């Protein structure tokens, strides 16, 4: 009887991880959190809501830009 091994070329295993979350997971969690924090901060603080939402959006855009251009997802396991 043969034993089937799981494939070792999966991208998920080569992604840098922080604890049990990958970098991409953290980006996907931080972006909506910043947007929500901007809106909630605008309603709770004496700052206009559009201004606070704009600040949250700018911070979320910086996180996305970092994830795409500074530290992009790279599949190091495949060569062409």
N, C-alpha and C positions, 0 to 999 in steps of 0.2 A: 504494500500500500504506500502510495507516495503522499508526501505532505506538501501542500501548496503554500508557498511563501507569499506574503503580501508584496506588491510591487514596491521597489525601492526608489523609483524615479518620481515620486510624488512631490509636487511643489510645496505643499504645506509643511513638509518636514525640513525644508531648507530656508524657511522664513525666519528671520531673527525674532526671538520671542522674549517677552518681558513677563516672567511668571508663566502662566498658562495662556496668555494672550499674545498673539502675533502683533507686529507693528501695524499691519493693516487693520486688525481688529481695534486697536487703540485709536487709530485715525477715524474709523467709522463710529466709534463711541464719542470721541471728543468733539467732532464737528457739530452734531445736533445739540450736544450739551452746551457749547459756546453760543449757538443760536438761541437756545432756550434761556440761557443765563442773561443774554442781552435783553430779551423781551421782559423777563421777570425783573431784572434790574431796573429797566425803564419804568415799570409800574410801581416798584417798591421804593425807588430812590427819587429825589427831586431833580431828575434828569428827564428831558423829553424822551418818550418811548422810541420815536424814530432814531434819535441820536444813539441811544443805548443799543438798539437793534443793529444799527450801522456798525458800531464798535464790535459787537459780537460777530457780525458777518465778516468784518475785516479780519478779525482773529481767526475765524474758521477758514477764510481764504488763505491766510498765511500757513495754517496747518496743512491744507490741501496742497499748496505750492511746495512746501517742504517735502511732503510725502511723494510728490510727483517728480520734482526736479533735483532736490538735494539728496534724498535717500530713496530712489525709486525701487519698486519691486523688481528683482532680477532673478531669473531662473538660471542658476549657476550649474545645474546638472546636465544641461543639454548643450551640445556643440554642433555647429553646422559645418 
